[in-house]
Amino acid sequence: MGVDIENAIVSPRVARFVLREQERLLLPPGGTYTPRELFAAKEAAFKAMDGTGALGEFLFWRIELSESDGALTASYRGEPIPVWVRSEADLSFAVAIRR
């Protein structure tokens, strides 16, 4: 299980660095997630995968996010992990559960 809470503003520059081109489609106007929510989702997924030996040496932004039927999924090397994200005014909370 991985959990992340973010209160930082994710600038467009950081979003371009951390999010792949396909992931940026999850942002408005076409998508429904904020940059901070996607950042938190990647962090939570990274924490859920950490210690499994699946990650090796890589940085969390190599995890890929996708959405299908309204559900957010993170994956790395073909291992999918569901991620739930919720936000309040200045806070985003993400939980990823590796099964």
ZATI-962955 format. One line per field, with one value per atom (N, C-alpha, C, CB): residue number from 1; atom name; residue in one letter; x, y, z. Coordinates in steps of 0.05 Angstrom, whole numbers. Each point is the difference from the previous one (the first is absolute). Glycine has a CB too. Example, Ala and Ser with C-alpha at 12.3 -4.5 7.8 and 13.67 -1.06 7.14 Angstrom:
% ZATI-962955
resi: (1; 1; 1; 1; 2; 2; 2; 2);
name: (N; CA; C; CB; N; CA; C; CB);
resn: (A; A; A; A; S; S; S; S);
c1: (264; -18; 18; -38; 31; 16; -15; 24);
c2: (-114; 24; 24; -23; 44; 24; 22; -13);
c3: (156; 0; 0; 25; -39; 1; 14; -43);
END
This chain:
% ZATI-962955
resi: (1; 1; 1; 1; 2; 2; 2; 2; 3; 3; 3; 3; 4; 4; 4; 4; 5; 5; 5; 5; 6; 6; 6; 6; 7; 7; 7; 7; 8; 8; 8; 8; 9; 9; 9; 9; 10; 10; 10; 10; 11; 11; 11; 11; 12; 12; 12; 12; 13; 13; 13; 13; 14; 14; 14; 14; 15; 15; 15; 15; 16; 16; 16; 16; 17; 17; 17; 17; 18; 18; 18; 18; 19; 19; 19; 19; 20; 20; 20; 20; 21; 21; 21; 21; 22; 22; 22; 22; 23; 23; 23; 23; 24; 24; 24; 24; 25; 25; 25; 25; 26; 26; 26; 26; 27; 27; 27; 27; 28; 28; 28; 28; 29; 29; 29; 29; 30; 30; 30; 30; 31; 31; 31; 31; 32; 32; 32; 32; 33; 33; 33; 33; 34; 34; 34; 34; 35; 35; 35; 35; 36; 36; 36; 36; 37; 37; 37; 37; 38; 38; 38; 38; 39; 39; 39; 39; 40; 40; 40; 40; 41; 41; 41; 41; 42; 42; 42; 42; 43; 43; 43; 43; 44; 44; 44; 44; 45; 45; 45; 45; 46; 46; 46; 46; 47; 47; 47; 47; 48; 48; 48; 48; 49; 49; 49; 49; 50; 50; 50; 50; 51; 51; 51; 51; 52; 52; 52; 52; 53; 53; 53; 53; 54; 54; 54; 54; 55; 55; 55; 55; 56; 56; 56; 56; 57; 57; 57; 57; 58; 58; 58; 58; 59; 59; 59; 59; 60; 60; 60; 60; 61; 61; 61; 61; 62; 62; 62; 62; 63; 63; 63; 63; 64; 64; 64; 64; 65; 65; 65; 65; 66; 66; 66; 66; 67; 67; 67; 67; 68; 68; 68; 68; 69; 69; 69; 69; 70; 70; 70; 70; 71; 71; 71; 71; 72; 72; 72; 72; 73; 73; 73; 73; 74; 74; 74; 74; 75; 75; 75; 75; 76; 76; 76; 76; 77; 77; 77; 77; 78; 78; 78; 78; 79; 79; 79; 79; 80; 80; 80; 80; 81; 81; 81; 81; 82; 82; 82; 82; 83; 83; 83; 83; 84; 84; 84; 84; 85; 85; 85; 85; 86; 86; 86; 86; 87; 87; 87; 87; 88; 88; 88; 88; 89; 89; 89; 89; 90; 90; 90; 90; 91; 91; 91; 91; 92; 92; 92; 92; 93; 93; 93; 93; 94; 94; 94; 94; 95; 95; 95; 95; 96; 96; 96; 96; 97; 97; 97; 97; 98; 98; 98; 98; 99; 99; 99; 99);
name: (N; CA; C; CB; N; CA; C; CB; N; CA; C; CB; N; CA; C; CB; N; CA; C; CB; N; CA; C; CB; N; CA; C; CB; N; CA; C; CB; N; CA; C; CB; N; CA; C; CB; N; CA; C; CB; N; CA; C; CB; N; CA; C; CB; N; CA; C; CB; N; CA; C; CB; N; CA; C; CB; N; CA; C; CB; N; CA; C; CB; N; CA; C; CB; N; CA; C; CB; N; CA; C; CB; N; CA; C; CB; N; CA; C; CB; N; CA; C; CB; N; CA; C; CB; N; CA; C; CB; N; CA; C; CB; N; CA; C; CB; N; CA; C; CB; N; CA; C; CB; N; CA; C; CB; N; CA; C; CB; N; CA; C; CB; N; CA; C; CB; N; CA; C; CB; N; CA; C; CB; N; CA; C; CB; N; CA; C; CB; N; CA; C; CB; N; CA; C; CB; N; CA; C; CB; N; CA; C; CB; N; CA; C; CB; N; CA; C; CB; N; CA; C; CB; N; CA; C; CB; N; CA; C; CB; N; CA; C; CB; N; CA; C; CB; N; CA; C; CB; N; CA; C; CB; N; CA; C; CB; N; CA; C; CB; N; CA; C; CB; N; CA; C; CB; N; CA; C; CB; N; CA; C; CB; N; CA; C; CB; N; CA; C; CB; N; CA; C; CB; N; CA; C; CB; N; CA; C; CB; N; CA; C; CB; N; CA; C; CB; N; CA; C; CB; N; CA; C; CB; N; CA; C; CB; N; CA; C; CB; N; CA; C; CB; N; CA; C; CB; N; CA; C; CB; N; CA; C; CB; N; CA; C; CB; N; CA; C; CB; N; CA; C; CB; N; CA; C; CB; N; CA; C; CB; N; CA; C; CB; N; CA; C; CB; N; CA; C; CB; N; CA; C; CB; N; CA; C; CB; N; CA; C; CB; N; CA; C; CB; N; CA; C; CB; N; CA; C; CB; N; CA; C; CB; N; CA; C; CB; N; CA; C; CB; N; CA; C; CB; N; CA; C; CB; N; CA; C; CB; N; CA; C; CB; N; CA; C; CB; N; CA; C; CB; N; CA; C; CB; N; CA; C; CB; N; CA; C; CB; N; CA; C; CB);
resn: (M; M; M; M; G; G; G; G; V; V; V; V; D; D; D; D; I; I; I; I; E; E; E; E; N; N; N; N; A; A; A; A; I; I; I; I; V; V; V; V; S; S; S; S; P; P; P; P; R; R; R; R; V; V; V; V; A; A; A; A; R; R; R; R; F; F; F; F; V; V; V; V; L; L; L; L; R; R; R; R; E; E; E; E; Q; Q; Q; Q; E; E; E; E; R; R; R; R; L; L; L; L; L; L; L; L; L; L; L; L; P; P; P; P; P; P; P; P; G; G; G; G; G; G; G; G; T; T; T; T; Y; Y; Y; Y; T; T; T; T; P; P; P; P; R; R; R; R; E; E; E; E; L; L; L; L; F; F; F; F; A; A; A; A; A; A; A; A; K; K; K; K; E; E; E; E; A; A; A; A; A; A; A; A; F; F; F; F; K; K; K; K; A; A; A; A; M; M; M; M; D; D; D; D; G; G; G; G; T; T; T; T; G; G; G; G; A; A; A; A; L; L; L; L; G; G; G; G; E; E; E; E; F; F; F; F; L; L; L; L; F; F; F; F; W; W; W; W; R; R; R; R; I; I; I; I; E; E; E; E; L; L; L; L; S; S; S; S; E; E; E; E; S; S; S; S; D; D; D; D; G; G; G; G; A; A; A; A; L; L; L; L; T; T; T; T; A; A; A; A; S; S; S; S; Y; Y; Y; Y; R; R; R; R; G; G; G; G; E; E; E; E; P; P; P; P; I; I; I; I; P; P; P; P; V; V; V; V; W; W; W; W; V; V; V; V; R; R; R; R; S; S; S; S; E; E; E; E; A; A; A; A; D; D; D; D; L; L; L; L; S; S; S; S; F; F; F; F; A; A; A; A; V; V; V; V; A; A; A; A; I; I; I; I; R; R; R; R; R; R; R; R);
c1: (17; -17; 18; -37; 29; 14; -20; 36; -27; -17; 16; -28; 16; 14; -20; 33; -24; -16; 17; -24; 13; 14; -15; 19; -3; -12; 15; -15; 36; 16; -15; 42; -37; -10; 20; -22; 11; 17; -1; -9; 31; 1; -2; 28; -35; -1; 28; -36; 57; 27; 5; 17; -24; 3; -18; 12; -37; -19; 11; -38; 51; 11; 23; -13; 28; 22; -9; 28; -48; -9; -20; 9; -26; -21; 7; -34; 29; 5; -22; 22; -17; -19; -28; 37; -39; -27; -13; 17; -1; -11; -11; 32; -20; -9; -28; 47; -56; -27; -21; 18; -8; -18; -5; 18; -4; -3; -23; 49; -61; -19; 13; -26; 12; -29; -12; 4; 13; -11; -4; 21; -4; -1; -11; 38; -38; -12; 19; -42; 67; 20; 17; 1; 7; 19; 28; -34; 54; 27; 8; 11; -21; 7; -12; 1; -25; -12; 16; -45; 54; 16; 27; -24; 36; 25; -3; 14; -35; -6; -5; -19; 5; -6; 26; -44; 63; 25; 16; 1; -1; 15; -12; 10; -37; -13; 6; -36; 35; 7; 28; -34; 53; 28; 4; 13; -27; 2; -12; -2; -19; -13; 19; -46; 61; 18; 27; -22; 30; 26; 3; 0; 24; 6; -8; -6; -6; -8; 22; -47; 67; 21; -7; 13; -38; -9; 11; -41; 48; 8; 29; -35; 52; 29; 7; -1; 18; 8; -13; 44; -66; -13; -14; -5; -3; -15; -29; 39; -55; -29; -14; 2; 8; -15; 1; 11; 4; -1; -24; 49; -63; -26; -19; 8; -24; -20; -28; 29; -43; -27; -19; 14; -37; -20; -27; 31; -52; -27; -17; 6; -23; -18; -26; 38; -60; -26; -1; -7; 21; 0; 19; -46; 61; 19; 29; -32; 47; 28; 18; -9; 27; 18; 29; -36; 54; 28; 12; 1; 20; 13; 30; -42; 57; 29; 7; 10; 2; 8; -24; 46; -69; -24; -15; 23; -14; -14; -19; 39; -65; -20; -6; -19; 15; -8; -23; 47; -70; -21; 8; -35; 27; 6; -25; 48; -54; -23; 11; -29; 17; 9; -24; 38; -35; -20; 14; -30; 16; 11; -19; 28; -17; -13; 12; -9; 3; 9; 30; -39; 55; 29; 15; -5; -9; 12; -10; 4; 15; -7; 10; 1; -18; 6; -3; -17; 38; -1; 7; 12; -26; 6; 2; -25; 46; 5; 3; 23; -37; 1; 10; -38; 61; 12; -12; 43; -55; -13; 18; -43);
c2: (-23; 23; 25; -25; 44; 26; 23; -20; 39; 24; 25; -26; 46; 25; 23; -20; 40; 25; 23; -20; 35; 23; 26; -31; 51; 26; 21; -11; 1; 18; 5; -18; 41; 7; -12; 43; -59; -12; 19; -49; 62; 19; -14; 31; -16; -12; -12; 33; -20; -10; -27; 47; -50; -25; -21; 24; -17; -19; -10; 24; -7; -10; -19; 43; -39; -18; -27; 41; -40; -24; -16; 24; -11; -14; -5; 21; -45; -7; 13; -44; 45; 13; -12; 10; -36; -14; 7; -37; 41; 6; 29; -32; 49; 28; 2; 16; -37; -1; -3; -19; 11; -3; 26; -46; 67; 27; 14; 2; 19; 16; 13; 9; -4; 0; -28; 47; -66; -26; -19; 6; -3; -18; 14; -25; 10; 11; 2; -19; 12; 0; 25; -50; 60; 23; -11; 28; -11; -9; -11; 34; -21; -9; -27; 47; -53; -26; -22; 22; -16; -20; -5; 13; 9; -2; -18; 46; -41; -16; -29; 40; -45; -27; -15; 15; -2; -13; -6; 24; -5; -4; -24; 50; -51; -22; -27; 32; -33; -24; -9; 12; 8; -6; -12; 38; -27; -11; -28; 47; -52; -26; -21; 21; -13; -18; -3; 12; 7; 0; -25; 50; -61; -23; -27; 29; -27; -25; -11; 15; 1; -8; 6; -35; 43; 6; 26; -26; 44; 26; 3; 17; -31; 3; 29; -35; 46; 28; 17; -14; 27; 19; 21; -35; 56; 21; -3; 31; -21; -5; 9; 4; 16; 10; -20; 46; -68; -20; -18; 1; 1; -14; 13; -12; -4; 10; 0; -16; 38; 3; -2; 28; -41; -1; -1; -24; 30; 0; -17; 46; -63; -16; -3; -25; 32; -2; 16; -45; 68; 17; -8; 10; -32; -9; 6; -37; 47; 7; -25; 49; -55; -23; 10; -33; 24; 5; -27; 39; -37; -25; 4; -17; -4; 0; -28; 39; -42; -26; -20; 8; 3; -17; -7; -18; 27; -5; 23; -28; 23; 22; 1; -6; 31; 5; 21; -11; 5; 21; 22; -35; 59; 24; 16; 1; 8; 17; 27; -40; 61; 27; 17; -4; 20; 19; 26; -38; 60; 26; 17; -3; 20; 22; 25; -25; 49; 25; 1; 22; -28; 2; -26; 48; -70; -26; -22; 16; -32; -24; -25; 26; -47; -24; -24; 20; -37; -23; -25; 29; -51; -26; -20; 11; -27; -21; -26; 32; -53; -26; -21; 13; -24; -22; -26; 26; -41; -25; -24; 19);
c3: (0; 0; 0; 24; -39; -1; 4; -30; 45; 5; -4; 33; -45; -3; 4; -32; 46; 5; -11; 41; -58; -13; 6; -36; 44; 2; -17; 47; -60; -18; -26; 21; -32; -26; -20; 15; -34; -21; -24; 17; -22; -22; -27; 28; -49; -27; -8; -12; 20; -6; 13; -4; 30; 14; -12; 42; -49; -12; -26; 21; -38; -25; 5; -22; 43; 7; 11; 9; 9; 14; -15; 42; -58; -14; -29; 31; -40; -28; -17; 13; -39; -18; 3; -32; 33; 2; 27; -29; 50; 26; 1; 21; -37; 0; -13; -3; -11; -10; 23; -43; 66; 24; 13; 7; -15; 11; -16; 14; -1; -15; -24; 42; -64; -2; -6; -15; 4; -7; 24; -43; 63; 23; 25; -19; 41; 24; 23; -15; 11; 22; -1; 1; 22; 2; -1; 26; -32; 1; 28; -36; 57; 27; 5; 16; -26; 4; -14; 4; -28; -15; 13; -42; 52; 14; 25; -17; 32; 24; -8; 23; -45; -9; -6; -18; 4; -6; 25; -44; 63; 25; 16; 1; 0; 15; -14; 15; -41; -14; 4; -34; 34; 5; 27; -30; 50; 27; 2; 18; -32; 0; -13; -2; -18; -14; 14; -42; 58; 13; 17; 0; -1; 17; -13; 39; -63; -13; -18; 2; -7; -18; -29; 32; -37; -27; -11; 10; 9; -9; -8; 30; -17; -6; 7; -36; 19; 5; -21; 20; -13; -18; 17; -36; 23; 13; -4; -5; 23; 0; -25; 49; -63; -23; -23; 14; -12; -21; 2; -1; 23; 3; -20; 49; -62; -20; 12; -38; 34; 9; -24; 39; -35; -21; 14; -33; 17; 11; -18; 21; -9; -15; 16; -22; 10; 13; 27; -21; 21; 23; 22; -11; 7; 20; -9; 14; 5; -5; 7; 10; -28; 4; -5; -14; 31; -3; -8; 34; -51; -8; -5; -20; 25; -6; -8; 32; -55; -11; 0; 17; -24; -3; 25; -38; 61; 25; 6; 17; -20; 6; 30; -46; 54; 28; 0; 17; -6; 1; 19; -10; 3; 16; 3; -16; 41; 6; 8; 14; -25; 6; 9; -33; 53; 9; 7; 18; -21; 6; 15; -41; 57; 13; -12; 44; -33; -12; -5; 23; -3; -2; 6; 13; -17; 8; -19; 48; -57; -15; 15; -44; 44; 14; -20; 45; -46; -18; 15; -39; 32; 12; -23; 43; -42; -20; 15; -33; 23; 14; -19; 30; -24; -16; 10; -8; -9; 8; -4; -11);
END
